[in-house]
Amino acid sequence: MPRLYLIRHGKPAASWGGHDDDPGLDETGQQQAAAARDHLLGLPDGQRPRRVVSSPLARCRETAEPTAKALGVEVEIDSGVGEIPTPVTLAAADRGEWLRQAFQGTWAEIDGDLDYDAWRRQVAAALQDRGDTAIFSHFVAINAVVSLLTGEDRVVSFRPDHTSITVFETDGKTLTLVEKGREASTGVL
Protein backbone atom coordinates (compact mmCIF):
# COMPACT_ATOMS: atom_id res chain seq x y z
CA MET A 1 0.00 0.00 0.00
CA PRO A 2 1.34 3.50 -0.78
CA ARG A 3 3.01 5.31 2.09
CA LEU A 4 2.74 8.92 3.13
CA TYR A 5 5.29 10.66 5.34
CA LEU A 6 4.04 13.62 7.37
CA ILE A 7 7.05 15.61 8.55
CA ARG A 8 7.12 18.50 10.99
CA HIS A 9 9.24 21.40 9.77
CA GLY A 10 12.75 21.97 11.11
CA LYS A 11 13.60 24.39 13.91
CA PRO A 12 12.56 27.89 12.84
CA ALA A 13 14.69 31.00 13.16
CA ALA A 14 12.02 32.62 15.35
CA SER A 15 9.67 31.16 17.93
CA TRP A 16 5.95 30.76 17.34
CA GLY A 17 3.87 33.67 18.47
CA GLY A 18 6.82 35.97 17.85
CA HIS A 19 6.95 39.05 15.66
CA ASP A 20 7.97 37.18 12.50
CA ASP A 21 4.86 35.26 11.44
CA ASP A 22 6.72 33.37 8.69
CA PRO A 23 10.26 32.59 9.82
CA GLY A 24 12.54 30.34 7.84
CA LEU A 25 14.88 27.80 9.41
CA ASP A 26 17.80 28.50 11.68
CA GLU A 27 21.08 26.60 11.29
CA THR A 28 19.84 23.67 13.39
CA GLY A 29 16.66 23.55 11.32
CA GLN A 30 18.71 23.37 8.12
CA GLN A 31 20.69 20.44 9.55
CA GLN A 32 17.43 18.76 10.54
CA ALA A 33 16.08 19.22 7.00
CA ALA A 34 19.18 17.49 5.60
CA ALA A 35 18.78 14.64 8.12
CA ALA A 36 15.10 14.20 7.14
CA ARG A 37 16.15 14.07 3.48
CA ASP A 38 18.77 11.43 4.26
CA HIS A 39 16.27 9.34 6.20
CA LEU A 40 13.67 9.48 3.40
CA LEU A 41 16.23 8.68 0.69
CA GLY A 42 17.51 5.77 2.78
CA LEU A 43 14.14 4.02 2.72
CA PRO A 44 13.78 0.90 0.54
CA ASP A 45 12.88 1.62 -3.10
CA GLY A 46 9.23 0.64 -2.69
CA GLN A 47 8.76 2.95 0.30
CA ARG A 48 10.72 6.04 -0.80
CA PRO A 49 8.55 9.09 -1.53
CA ARG A 50 8.26 10.24 -5.14
CA ARG A 51 6.53 13.58 -4.48
CA VAL A 52 7.16 16.41 -2.03
CA VAL A 53 4.37 18.64 -0.70
CA SER A 54 4.72 21.56 1.70
CA SER A 55 2.70 24.03 3.67
CA PRO A 56 3.06 27.51 2.16
CA LEU A 57 5.04 28.78 5.17
CA ALA A 58 8.80 29.32 4.84
CA ARG A 59 9.85 26.92 7.61
CA CYS A 60 8.09 24.03 5.84
CA ARG A 61 9.22 24.99 2.34
CA GLU A 62 12.83 25.25 3.51
CA THR A 63 12.58 21.86 5.26
CA ALA A 64 11.10 20.28 2.12
CA GLU A 65 13.60 21.71 -0.35
CA PRO A 66 16.56 19.32 0.30
CA THR A 67 14.31 16.28 -0.16
CA ALA A 68 12.72 17.65 -3.33
CA LYS A 69 16.10 18.55 -4.79
CA ALA A 70 17.51 15.08 -4.05
CA LEU A 71 14.45 13.44 -5.63
CA GLY A 72 14.61 15.75 -8.66
CA VAL A 73 11.06 17.07 -8.12
CA GLU A 74 9.47 20.43 -7.41
CA VAL A 75 7.96 21.19 -4.00
CA GLU A 76 4.18 21.27 -4.40
CA ILE A 77 2.62 23.94 -2.16
CA ASP A 78 -0.69 23.05 -0.50
CA SER A 79 -2.39 25.29 2.05
CA GLY A 80 -4.51 22.25 3.02
CA VAL A 81 -1.53 21.01 5.05
CA GLY A 82 -0.79 24.48 6.45
CA GLU A 83 -0.91 25.99 9.89
CA ILE A 84 -4.12 26.13 11.93
CA PRO A 85 -6.12 29.22 10.92
CA THR A 86 -6.29 32.05 13.43
CA PRO A 87 -9.72 33.59 14.04
CA VAL A 88 -10.15 36.60 11.75
CA THR A 89 -11.02 38.87 14.67
CA LEU A 90 -7.83 37.99 16.58
CA ALA A 91 -4.92 40.43 16.50
CA ALA A 92 -1.65 38.87 15.31
CA ALA A 93 -0.01 39.74 18.63
CA ASP A 94 -2.61 37.59 20.43
CA ARG A 95 -2.02 34.40 18.39
CA GLY A 96 0.44 32.92 20.89
CA GLU A 97 -1.99 33.13 23.78
CA TRP A 98 -4.85 31.86 21.60
CA LEU A 99 -2.75 28.81 20.66
CA ARG A 100 -1.80 28.15 24.31
CA GLN A 101 -5.49 28.12 25.21
CA ALA A 102 -6.41 25.92 22.23
CA PHE A 103 -3.70 23.39 23.11
CA GLN A 104 -5.24 22.86 26.55
CA GLY A 105 -8.59 21.59 25.27
CA THR A 106 -10.38 19.62 22.61
CA TRP A 107 -10.92 20.41 18.94
CA ALA A 108 -14.56 21.33 19.61
CA GLU A 109 -13.54 23.74 22.40
CA ILE A 110 -11.19 25.92 20.35
CA ASP A 111 -12.44 29.50 20.52
CA GLY A 112 -12.80 31.02 17.10
CA ASP A 113 -14.95 31.64 14.07
CA LEU A 114 -14.17 28.27 12.48
CA ASP A 115 -15.25 24.71 13.15
CA TYR A 116 -11.81 23.36 14.10
CA ASP A 117 -13.02 19.77 14.30
CA ALA A 118 -14.05 20.14 10.65
CA TRP A 119 -10.66 21.74 9.91
CA ARG A 120 -8.81 18.68 11.21
CA ARG A 121 -10.93 16.48 8.95
CA GLN A 122 -9.99 18.71 6.00
CA VAL A 123 -6.30 18.28 6.82
CA ALA A 124 -6.72 14.48 6.82
CA ALA A 125 -8.65 14.67 3.54
CA ALA A 126 -5.78 16.67 1.99
CA LEU A 127 -3.51 13.70 2.71
CA GLN A 128 -5.53 10.64 1.85
CA ASP A 129 -4.98 10.60 -1.92
CA ARG A 130 -1.25 11.42 -1.77
CA GLY A 131 0.53 8.07 -1.58
CA ASP A 132 4.32 7.87 -1.87
CA THR A 133 4.59 11.50 -0.78
CA ALA A 134 6.63 13.42 1.78
CA ILE A 135 4.47 16.19 3.25
CA PHE A 136 6.11 18.94 5.29
CA SER A 137 3.69 20.49 7.75
CA HIS A 138 3.17 21.80 11.29
CA PHE A 139 2.79 20.61 14.88
CA VAL A 140 -0.95 21.32 14.99
CA ALA A 141 -1.74 19.89 11.54
CA ILE A 142 0.09 16.67 12.43
CA ASN A 143 -1.89 16.51 15.68
CA ALA A 144 -5.07 17.06 13.69
CA VAL A 145 -4.49 13.93 11.62
CA VAL A 146 -3.08 11.73 14.39
CA SER A 147 -5.85 12.66 16.83
CA LEU A 148 -8.51 12.01 14.21
CA LEU A 149 -7.14 8.57 13.33
CA THR A 150 -6.65 7.55 16.97
CA GLY A 151 -10.06 8.84 18.09
CA GLU A 152 -8.49 11.41 20.44
CA ASP A 153 -10.41 14.66 20.94
CA ARG A 154 -7.59 16.59 22.62
CA VAL A 155 -5.87 19.12 20.37
CA VAL A 156 -2.44 17.96 21.51
CA SER A 157 -2.37 14.19 21.61
CA PHE A 158 1.13 13.87 20.19
CA ARG A 159 4.25 16.03 20.45
CA PRO A 160 6.17 15.62 17.18
CA ASP A 161 9.72 16.91 17.37
CA HIS A 162 11.20 19.08 14.62
CA THR A 163 11.53 16.93 11.45
CA SER A 164 9.75 14.07 13.18
CA ILE A 165 8.39 11.72 10.48
CA THR A 166 4.95 10.18 11.05
CA VAL A 167 4.11 7.36 8.64
CA PHE A 168 0.71 6.55 7.15
CA GLU A 169 -0.57 4.14 4.54
CA THR A 170 -3.34 5.15 2.17
CA ASP A 171 -5.49 3.44 -0.41
CA GLY A 172 -6.49 6.83 -1.81
CA LYS A 173 -9.68 6.97 0.25
CA THR A 174 -8.59 6.26 3.81
CA LEU A 175 -5.52 6.82 5.94
CA THR A 176 -4.04 4.35 8.38
CA LEU A 177 -1.49 5.40 10.97
CA VAL A 178 1.55 3.13 10.71
CA GLU A 179 3.95 4.83 13.08
CA LYS A 180 4.11 8.09 15.01
CA GLY A 181 7.26 10.08 14.56
CA ARG A 182 9.79 10.96 17.22
CA GLU A 183 8.33 12.92 20.13
CA ALA A 184 10.14 15.50 22.21
CA SER A 185 9.60 18.21 24.74
CA THR A 186 8.59 21.21 22.73
CA GLY A 187 8.34 24.94 23.19
CA VAL A 188 4.86 24.84 21.68
CA LEU A 189 3.25 24.24 25.09
N, C-alpha and C positions, 0 to 999 in steps of 0.2 A: 504494500500500500504506500502511496506517496507520503513523504515526510515534509513537515513544515517546521522551521526553526524560528522561534520568536525570541529575539535578542534585545535585552535592554541596552540602551546607548552607553557609551563609555563615560568616564567621569568628566563632567562639564567644567569649563573655565570659571563659571560663576554658579553659586548655589541657587536652588529653586526659591522662588519668592523674592529674589534679589531685584536689582534695578535693570539688569539685562534680561529681557524676557525671551531671548533666543541665543544663548551662549553656545559657542562651539566647544570643542574638547580642549582640555588642558594637556600637558605632556603625558601625564599618566593615562588619560583617556585615549590618547593616540596610541600608546603602547598596548592598551587593552583592545583597541580596535584591531591591531595587528595580530594579537593573540587569538581573538575571535576568528579572524580570517584563517589563521593557521589551523585552528581546530576544525573549522568547517571544511577546509581543503584536505584535511587528513582523514576525513570520513571515507568509508568504502565507496567505490564508484556508484553503486546503486542507491546510496543514501546522500550523496553530495548534492547540495542545492544547485539548481541551474539558473535560477532567477534571484534577483535582489530587489527588495521593496523597502522603502523607508517612509517614516513620518516626514512631513515637510520641515520639521525643525532642524536647525543646524547640527545639534549634538547627535541626532540620529543619522543625518546624511553623512556627516564626517565619520561616524562609526561604520557605516555601510560601505563607504568608498573603497577601502582596501580589498574587501571581499569581491565587490563588483569588478574592480580592476583585474584582480587575479583570475576571475572567471571569464573575463573578456565580455562583460555585459554592462549595460547602462543601469543605473539605479532608477527604479520606478518609484515615483513619489505618489503616496496615497494618504490623504488626510483621514481616511477611515481607520488608520492605525495610529493616529496622532494622539496628542495629549488630551486629557479630559477637558471639555469646554467649561470655561468660567461663565457664571451667570452674566448676562449682558449689563445688568444694573450694578455690578460689582466693580469698584475702582481697582485698577491694576495693583496698586499698593496693598490692597486687602486680600489678594489672591493667596498669599502664604497662610494667613490665618484661616481663610475659608477651607483650604486644603487640610490643614491640621484638624479642623472640626469634622470635615467629611471622612477623614481616615479613622475617626473614632467610632463610626457607626456603620449602618448598613447602606446598601445602594438605594433603597427606598427612602432613607432618611436624609439624604444629601439635600441641603437647602439650595434651591435655585429654581430657575425658570425652565428647566429641562427635566424630562423623565430619565434619570440616570440609570435606572434598571434597564430601560429600553436602549440607552446608549451602549451599555455593556453587551447587549445582544447584537447590536450593530457592529461592534468591534469583532465579535466572534464571526459574524456573517462575512465580514471583509476578509477573513482568513480561510474560510472553509473550502473555497475553490482554488486555492493557491498551493497545490502540492509541489514538492521539490523546490521550495522557496525559502530563502533567508529573509526574515522580516525584522527590521530594526525599529524598535518602538520604545515605550515608556513604562515606568513603574506601574502607573495606574492602569494603563491599557492591558498590560500583562496580567495584573490582578483581575481585571474585568473578565478576561477569558478563563483564567484558571478558576476563579470563584464560580463562574457560571457552570463550568464542566464538572466541578466537584460538589455543586449544590450548596455552596457557602454563600450566605447573604452579606457577610462582613465585607466592607470595601477592601480592607487589607487582610487577605488570608494567606499571603505569600510575600516574602521580602526578597525579590530578585536583586542580586548584586549587579554592579555595573558589568556589562557584557555577559551576564548570565544567559545561558541558552536553554530555553524550555522547548521540549520536543513534542510535537503532535503528529498524528497520522490523520489523513483525510481521504475520504472517497469522493470528494467534490460536493457532498451534501451535508456531511457531519464531520465533526472534529472529535478526536479521541486523544486525551492527554496520555503521552507515553512516559514522560519524565520531566519533573520540575527541574529548573536550572539551579545553579548554586545560589544559596541564600547567604545573606550577611547582615550585620548591623548596618543600618542606613541612616543617613541624615534626614531622610524624608519624614520620619516621625519624631 
